[in-house]
Amino acid sequence: MIDHRSSGPTEVLIVGMAHLTADVPDAAIAAGRDRLLAWRPDLIAIENLPGHLVVEYEERGGAFADFPVGGAAIARACAATVSGLRPWSVWRARRVALDVDASLTDRVIGWLLAREPENALLLPWREADLPVAAVEALAELEQAPSERIRVGVAIARELGHPYLVHFDDHAGVELLEHCPDGWDDTEEAYYRTIREGTRLPAGSTDHDHWRKWVDVGTSPYADYWEHLESGGRAGYPDPSGVVRVRLAQWRTRNLAMAARLREATGLVPGGRVLAVVGSAHARPLRAALATDQHDLKLLVPGDLENLEPAR
């Protein structure tokens, strides 16, 4: 269902952040999370693979075999806890999960089989009739330290959102299958060289991650990540071509993610979309969405310092 919020532009706030770990206390992100909550986004997107890509990557094998990132490993494990309970494809499972007339148990199982378990956390899943293994898996996921849970799920719950948009994508990974053996050694050498010559600007205190998120949206930090992941690769002396292949793969991935994020904006025309991603993605995503989109207004975290009331 399209939620037409206003005739104005659709605001897209891309928040790049270092992936949160258990070493980051909740107190360090509380102020930033509260600011994002006060902005009252109509839709929240997280750096997780859409469930159908989890299934597709598993089936493709090769460079995609046992894909560990984008939440894929957790999604596969959670789906396994309810395997065989319902004869649903990943797409059928998603339709059931979104059906407000379906039973709570079916909706929770639906999200698990749809390989988007974070969305199951937005339902009162403890009241569902689930296998013990599924209950334990969801309880463990709920306590995960990642920004997907502590920022994405937390804000979505507060605002009563029915789901989180999963917009990660690893298009281009198949390029790595054309690289010679030992290509990762070349990658490590590249990163060492670039990091020795280009230092990350001095950051804000670890006690307030909001300041870190604001910093990622500023030129010195954005320039650093852009040079590390993209710009430095173009002229790097590498006769094997591996570094350039990785550049193509990285930009392909971000273009695919930007396309998924752009698609999501169509669900809330004139509304507000919050995208929570790793630091290095922020600038490529903004670049992809900055030209000829016509009804988008791109924001950075610093724009929330003088927060306007939610529409």
N, C-alpha and C positions, 0 to 999 in steps of 0.2 A: 504494500500500500504506500503510495506517494504521500508524503507529509509536506504540503506546500506551506512553508513558514511565512514567507513575505515576498514582496516584489523586488526587494533589494538583492544584492549579490550574496552568493553562498560563501560564507567565511570558512576558510580552511586553515586550521592551526596545526602546523607540523612541529612536534616537540621531539627533537633529537636528544637522546640521553645515553650515557654509559649504561650498559645492561646492569640492572640491579642484582646484587648477590646478598647472601645472608650476612655479609660483613657490613652492609648498609642498614643502620637501625631505622625503624619506621619514623622515629622523630626527625630524621634528616630529610625525609621526603614529605612530611605532613604539610608544611606550609605550601609547597609547590602543588601538592595534590588538592589542597583547599582552594588555591587560586584557579586551578583548572575546573574544579567543581563549580565555583562561583561563576565561571564563564558560561556554564550550563550548555554544554554541547548537545545537539540533537542526535548525534551519531558519533560513535567512538570506533576507531579502527586500530587494530594492533598488528604487530609484526609476527603474525602466525600464518602458516599456510592454510588456504581454504581446504576444507575436508576432501573435496574431490581431487585436489592435487596430491594430498597425502596418499590416496589410493592409487592415483596414476603413477606417482614416482615409485611406489612399491612395486607396481607391475612392470615398469620399464626396466628396472635393474640397471646394470652398468654403473655409470657415475651416480645414479640415483639410488642404488641399492642401499637399503638400511639407512636412508637419509636421516641424519640426526638433528638437523636444525629446523627452525621455523615451527617448533612445537610438534614435529612429526612423530618423534619417538614416543612422547607422552600420549599423543592422539591414538597411535597404534595400540599402545598398552591399554588405554582405557576402553577402546573398542573391543579388545580381546576379552575383557571382563564380562561382556554381554553378548559375545558371539553365539549365534544360534538361537537366541531368544526371540528374534523377529526376523522374518525372511525379507529384509529390506536392503535395497541398494543404497549407496551413499546419498543419492539424490532423493529417493523415497524417504529415507530416514530424516533428511533435512526438512522435507515438507511436513512430516508428522511433528517434528520438533517445533515448528513454527505455528502449528495448528492449535489455536486456543481452545478448540472444542475437544481435542484429544485428551486422554487421561494424563495425569501428571507423570505416572510411571512411563507411559509410552513416549512422552515428550523428552524425559530425561534420557531414556534409552535411545531415542532418536538422535539426540545431540552426540551421544557417545558413538553410535554407529555412523554418524555423519562426520566423525573425526574432528569435532569441534567441542571438546569437553569443557573449555572455558565458558562456553555458552550455557552448559548445563548448570554451572554455578550460579547463574542468574535466576534459576528456578528454585523453589523450596525442595531441593533434591533429597534432603534427609527424610522427607515425608513420603517419598516414592518407595515402591516395593522393588528393591534392587538386590542382586546377589551381594554377599558380603564383600567379595573382591571389588565390585564396582563402588561400593560405599567407601572402602578403604582407599581406592584410587582417587576418588573425588576429594576425600578428606585430605589426602596428601597434596593434591594439586592446589587446594584452597590455601594451604600453608606455604606454597612455593614463594620464594623471595623475589621473583622476577617482576619487572614493571608491568607485564601483561596482567598479573594478578593484583599487585599492590596499587597500580594506577588505573589500568583499564577496567578490570572487573570491579574494583572498589567504587569508581565513579559511576559506572553503569548501574550498579546496584542502587546507589544513592538516588539516581535519577529515574529509576524504574525502566531502564531500557530492556527490550526483549532479547537483544543479541548484540554481540560485538562483530564488526566487520573484520574478517581475516583477510589481509591484503598482501601478505608476503608472497613472493614468487621467486623461483630459481631458474627462470628461463635462461638459457645460455650455458647451463652447467654441462650439457652434453659436449660443449667445445673442449672440455678438459680431456675427453676421451681421445682427442687428436694430439695431445701433448706427449712428448717423449717420457720415458720412465725417469723418475727423479725430478720431475718438474717442480715439485714442492720445495726442493732444495734451492732452485733458482728463485722461487718466490721468497724464501727466507732471506736470501742474499739481497734481494731487492729491498725488502722492508728494512734490513739492517742499514743499508746504504742511505736510504731516504731519511730514516730516523736520526742517523748521525749528522745529517746535514740540515735537518729541519726539526726544530723542537716545538712541541705543543706549548702554546702560551701558558704562562702561569695562571692557574685556575683559582676559583673561589674556594671557600672553606668546605670541607667534607661534611660539616654540620648542617649545611643548608643546600640541598641539591637544587632548589629552585634557581639559585644563582648560577649553578652549573648549566641548567637547562637554558637560561637566558644567554649565557656565554656562547653556547653552541650555535645560537642564532646570530651571532655577531661575526664580522668579517675575519678577525684574526683566527678564530677557531674554525670557521667554515673554510677559510683558505687552507688551513693546515690539513684538514681531512680531505679536501678536494685534491690537494697535491699528493698526499699519501696514497689515496686509492685510485686516482685517475691521472692528474697532470704529470706527476713524476714518471709515469710509465711510458708516456709518449716518446721521450728521448733517451730512455734508459738503454745502455749498451748491452743488448742481449741477442746474440746470433741465433739462439734457439727459437725466438719468437714467443716464448711462453709468457713473458710479461705483457706483451701486446694482446695475446689471447685472453689473459685475465682481465685486461682493460675492457675488451669487447664484452666479456661475460658479465663484468660488474655493471657496465652501463646498460646492457640488455636487461639485467635483473631489475635495475631501478626504473627503467622505462615500463617494464611489465607491472611493477608495483604501482607506479604512477597511474597507469591505465586502470588498475583495480580501484585506486582511490578516487579517480575521476568518476568512474562508474558509480561509486557510492554516493557522490555528491548529488546525483540525480534522484536519490531517494528523499532528499530533504531540500528542495529548491528554496533558496533564500534563508536557509537555516545555518547551523554551525556544525562543522565536522572537526573532531579532534583526532589527529593521527599520532600514535606513540611509536617511535622507531629508535633504532640505534643511531648514535651520533653521526656516523659516516653517511647515513642515508638522507639526512635532512636537506643538504644542498642539492644533490641530484634530483630529489623529488620536487623541490621548489623550482628548479630549472625546467623540469619537464612540464610543470603546470603553469608556468609564468607567462607563456606567450599564446595569444589568440584563443584563450579559453572563454573570454567575453563576460561570463557571469560569476567568475570566481574572484574572491579577495583573499590573497594569501597573507597570513599573519605569522609573526614570530613570537615566542614567549614574552619578549620585552614589551610587546604591545599590550599585554595584560596588566602592566604596571599601573596604568590609568584605566582600570576596568570600567566599561560602560555596562549599565544594567542589561541583563539578558532580555532578548526580545520575546 
